[in-house]
Amino acid sequence: VQLVESGGGLVQPGGSLRLSCVASGIIFRISTMGWFRQAPGKQRELVAQITNVYKTNYPDSVKGRFIMSRDNAKSTVYLQMDSLKPEDTAVYYCNYFTSRGPSDSWGQGTQVTVSS
C-alpha cells in the first residue's frame, strides 16, 4: 500500500489550498477514504471522510470550509480547503479505513502552514 500526499504549502489566513492523495495497493473504488491532520504536540485528527458512494463527513471545525472529493479513475482523493485559519496549520495525511479504523499505512503527509 502506498499513499502519496501533495499540494501543501504556505498560505495567508483566508487563503485556499487543494491537497491531493494518490493511493495504490488497495481496491480504491470500494474504499472509504479520509483526510487527517496532525499539528505539533497534538493528536492526529480526522478532518474529512468520503465513502465509496461519495457520502462525505466533516467535523465542525472544518465544516463549510473543506470539501473532500474523489476520482476513482485516478485512485485519488482531494481536499479543497478554503478560508484557511492559522489553526489549520498541520501535516495533512490521507488514509483508507478498515473495519478497525484508519489503516496503519500512513504516507509522508504534506505540510500546510497558514500564516501572515
N, C-alpha and C positions, 0 to 999 in steps of 0.2 A: 504494500500500500504506500502510495506517495501523495502527499498533499502539498501543493506549492502556491503560497500566497504572494500577491504582488499588489502594487498600487498605493502603498503608504507614502507618507511624506510629511512635510511641514506645511501647515496651513494656518491662516489667521482665524480668530474667532468669527463665526458666521459663515465661514467658507464651506466648501464641499470637497469630497474625495470619493472615488469609486474604487473599491477593492475587488480583486479577482482571486479565485482559487481554482486551480485545475486539479482534479482528482484522478488517480489511476490505481488499478489493482482492486477496485470494488465494482459492484454492479450499480453504477451510478444512478440509473433511471429509477431504481426502486428504493434508493436510499434517502432517508431523512437527513438533511444536512443542517449544520449550524455554523454561525459565526460567534466566536468567543473573543474576549479581550482580557488582558492582564496588565494592570498598572503596577508600578513599583510598590512593593510592600503590601499588595492586595491579592486576594484570591482571584483565580480566573473565573470569569462570569460569562454567561450566555447573553448575547445581545440580539440574536435573530435566529430563527429556525424556519426551515421550509420543508414540507413533506413531499412525498413522491407525487401527490396530487395538487401540489402548488399552494397548499394552505400554509400561511405564514403566522408567526407568533413573535411578539416583541415584549420586552419588559417596559414598564412605564418610563424608565429613564431615557429610552431612545424612541419610544412610540411617536409617530408623526414626523420624525426626523430621518430615520433609517428605513431603507427598503431593501429587502433581500429578494433576489431572483435567481433563476437557474436556467441553464441551457443544456439540456440532456445530450444534444448532438455533439457538444464540445466538452461534456463532463466538467462543466464549470459552474460555479456559483459566484454571484456578485453581491456586493454590499454598497449601495448608494447611500452616502452619508451627507446630509445637508444640515445647515445651521449648527455647525460644529462648535463645541464648547471646550474650554480648557480641560474640563473633567473627562472628556472623551480621549484624552491622551493615554495611550496604552500600546502594547503589542497586540495585534489582532491575528487570530488564528481561525482557520476553518477546520471542521471535522465532520465525520458522519456518526450517526447514532446506531448503537447496537441495542439489544434488549436490556442491557445493563447501563445504558447511558452512552456518553461520547466514547469513542474508541480510544485506545492507547496510542494511536498512530498520529501524533501531532507533527505538524510541519515546523518550519523555522519561524513562521509568523512574519508580519510586516508592521513596521513601526509607524504609528500615527501620532504626530505631535501637533497640538493646537495651541498656538502661542502668538502673541503680537510682538 
